[in-house]
């Protein structure tokens, strides 16, 4: 576990895809990672070994890529309208494609259940939930006012939040036939994220506001203003007292922290990027967030707003970021297809 940042990350490994890196996913067990591109390729890597190509380029973008909670399954989806599942149980062996499910529509979002091997996917307004080991569809739902703009499982796996026009709909795992719970808003919610303890649900909205809902008292909520541009991403930082989240908005990052009296959220602007902040990722253990921008910079920030490091090696837009679970490695992907692994020095 990383306990301090007295040393800066150093470039340890580089790789190359054929097109823009759309996603990087790290297995929760820390033994491997995968990446995808706008040309449709999917690659796998056992730590810092050679890239293994799981799927070649076909001109159709892979936009969604994620490992299951037990690291056994790797799921991918995108423009081709196919849900691809690889078995990664033995990281000493190349993962095997075990399922290729024809969805028929561009898969816009996918999210693994935080505990079991259930996978939620969405296309347009439609939601499907799959039992991956059994290759069976176990539930469907629909957002009633628009397309689904984002998906997020509650940390317990009991609820799945769907963002869309006029708010958020909540699907309940224990009773999939129960009426959908709604969190009504006056605008469209584009990005959603649960706090790590499941106590809060944050939504980034089309009107540049941030809504935070107290999940134990859903009628109690905060509407935070002042975001300078479209909210691109929301991440909750590793446990802090009080809780803290980071928002990418325009060229800025805003850190929002609950005040000591639990009445309001205080915002702090972090300025270090010279162009739009395109991606954020929270450190798994420490209250640190990494940001990547259209300016090619990757920056590391603390919950207190301190900037630990600016990595300036990139020459093109940063399009993907992922911390490995051991927390000492950060993977970055770029618009030009480059992948870089940055490590804490020994």
N, C-alpha and C positions, 0 to 999 in steps of 0.2 A: 504494500500500500504506500502511496506517495504521501508523505507527511509535510513536506516543505518544497519550496521552489527556489532554492538557492542556486541551482544550476539550470541552464536553459536547455530546451530540447534540441537535439542535434539530428541532422539527416542521416538515417541509417540504411535506407533501401529505397529504390525507385523502380517503377514498372510503367508500362504503357499499354493503353487500350486504343482501339481504332477510331474512337469518337469521344465526344463529351461524356464524362463520368456522371451518370445519373444517380447512382447510389453506392454506398459502401456499408456493408453489414458485418459486424463482428459476432462470432459465436459466443454465447454467454459463458461457456467453459474456458474461453480464452485460447483455444487450440487452433483456431483457423479464422479466416475472414473471407468475404466474397465481395465482388464489385460488378457493376453492370454499366452498359453504355447506351447512348442514343442510337447506335447502330445495331443494337439487339444482342450484343455478346454478353455472356456471363462468365466470369473467371472466379477461381477458388484458389486460396493460398494457405498452406499449412504454416502459419507464423510467417517467417521471413524466407520461405523457400521460393521456388520458381512458380510463376503463375501457371495454373492448370485451366485450360479452356473447357468449360462445361457446355457452352453453346456458342457457335460462331455468329458472325454478323449476317443479318438478313434484311437490314434496312428498316426494321420496325423496332422502335425504342422499347427497352425494358426500363420501366419507371419505378417499380416497387420491388424491393429485395429485403428479405428479413429471415433470421433464424428463429426457430421455435425456442421456448424457454429452456428445454432440455438439450439444446444444440443438435438434436438428431436430424431435424428437417430444415431444409433451405427452400424458401418459396420465392417465386419471381412472377411478375406479371406486368403487362403493359399494352402497347399498341396492337399487338397481334390477337388479343382477346383470348389468350391461353394462360391457364394457371399451371405453372411448372413446379414440380416438387422433386427435390433431390434428397436421397438418404445419405446423411453425413455421419453416421454412427461411428464409423472407424476412420479417424482422421489420418491414419497411415495409408488409407486407400482413397483413390479418386472417388468422389461422390457419384452415385448412380441415379440417373433420372428414373423415378419410379412411377410418376404420374404426370399426365399431360391432359388437363381437363379443358375441354372446349367451352368457353364462356360465351364467345361470339361478340363480345363488346370490349372496348378498351378498358382494361382493369386500372382504375384510377387510384385506388387505395387498398392496402392490405394491412392487417394488424393481427399478430398472434396473441392468443390468450396468454396471460402472464403466468399461468400454472400448467394448464393442460395443452395437448396438441390440437387445439381447435383454432381455426384460421378464419378471420372475417375478411371478406373482400367486398368492394363496392364498385359499381359502374352506373353512371347516371344517378337515378334516384333509388336504385335497387341495392339491397344488402343480402349477401349470402354468407352463411357460416358453415364451415366444413369440418368434419372429423377426419383429419388427415390420415391417421393410421388405418382407418376403415374405408377411406376414399368415399365417404358418404356425406351428402348434404344434410345437415341436421336442423337448419332453421333458415327462414327468409324474412325480410322485412322491407319496408319502403319508407323513404322520407316523403312526407305528404305535400311539401310545398316547393321543392326544388331538387336539384341534384345534391348528392352528398359531397360536401366539400372537405370533410376530414373525418377520421375515425380514431377513437381512443378507448382502450379498455381501462376500467377501474383496476387498481393494483390487486384487489381481491379476485378479480375475474367475474364478479357477480353482475356487473353492469357494463354495457358498451354504449358509449356516447357517439352520436352522429351529428355533425355540424351542417347547417344549411341555412336557407332563407328563413328569417324570422325566428331564429334561435336554434335550440339543441333538442334532439330526441334521445331518450334513454331506453335501450332494449335491456330487459331483465333476463339473465341466464336461467334462473330457477323457475321462471314461469314465462316461457317464450310466447304464450298466448295471452298474457296479461296486457291490458291497454298500455300503449306507449306513453311513458312519462315525458312531458314537455317542459322545457325551460324557455319561456317566451321572451323574445327580445324584439326591439323595434327595427332591427337591421339584420343583415346576413352575417352569420358567424363563419369565418374562413378557416381558422386554426383553433384547435382545442387541445388541452393538456391537463391531465390530473396531477396533483401534487403527489409526491412519492408515498406519503402516508394515506392518500385517498381522502383527505379532509376537504380539499378545495378542487374546484374545476375552473380552469381559466379559458376564456374564449377571446380570440382576436377577431375584431369585427370589421366589416367593410367600411364603416364610417370612421375608422381609425381609433375607435375606443377599445378598451380592454375590459371585459366583464369577468369578475371573479365571484364564484358562487360558493357559499359555505354548504358543503354537501350534507352536513348534519341538520342544517336548517335551510333548505333550498330556496325559501322565499327571501332569505337574507343574501344580499349581493352588493357588490361594489361596482360602479362604472367609473373607470379611470380614463382620463383624457390627457392630451398632450403629445400623443405619438406623432412624429413629424411626417410619416408616410405610411404606405400600406404595411400591415403587419405580416411579415413573411414567416415567422416561426416563433414559438413559445417553448421554453424549456424551464423546468423546475430544477433548481440547483440542489446539490447534495444537502442532507438535513442541516438546517441552520435554525437557530432560535433568535428571533421569530423567523417563520418561513419566508423564502425568497425565490423569485423567478426572474428570468431574463427574457426580453422581447426584442426581436430584430425588427426595426421600423425605419425605412429609408436608409440613410447612411449612419444611423445611430443605433446603439443598443441601450435599452432602458432597463435598469435593475429596479424591480418593485419589491419592497419588503414591508411586511405587516408591522404596524407600529406596536409599541410595547403594551398599549392599552387595548389592543385588538379592535380598534375603532376604524382605522383607515390604513391605506397603503401609501408609503412614501416612495417617490420615484427619483432615480438618479440617472442622468444622461452620461453615457460613456462615449467619448469621441476619440477615434483612432483610425477609422476607415475614411477613405477619400471618395468612395463610391458605395453603391447599395450593398448592404449586408445581406448576403444571399442564404447563409446557412449558419445554424448554431448547434452546438452539442455540449451537453453538461458532463463534467467529469463524474465518473461513477461513485467516487468516494469523498472527494474534497469539494468545497464550495468554490469551484472554478468552472468557467464556461469558455469554450473556444468558439471563435467566430471566423467566418470566411466571407470575403467580399468580392464584388466585381472588379475591385482594384488589384486583385491578386494577393492581397495580404491575408494572413491567418494570425489572429490575435488571441492571447490568453488573458483572461480577466478574473479578478477575485470578486466575491460577493460585496466587498467594500468598495468596489470600483477601481481598484488598482490594476494597472496593466503590467503583467509579468513579462511578456515577450511579444514581439512582433516578428513574425517569420516573413521575410521579404523575398525569399527565393523564387516564389511563383511569378510567372510572367503573364498568366491569363486568369480569368475569373475562377474563384474557388466554388465548386459546385457540390461537393460532398465532404463531410467530416465524420469521423467515428473514433471514439476512444476504445481501445481494447480493455476488457474487464480488469486486467491487472493494473491498469491506470498509468502505466509508464510509457505507453505507446499511443501516438495520435496518427491516424491515417487521414490524408487529404487527397481529394480528387479535383481535377481541373477541367475547364472547358476544352482544352486541347488533348484530353485523354490521359494525362499523366497522373500517376498515383505515387505518393511519397509517404514513407513511414518515418516519423520523427520519434526519437527515443530519449529518455532521460539518460545521461551519461552514467556509466558504471562507477 
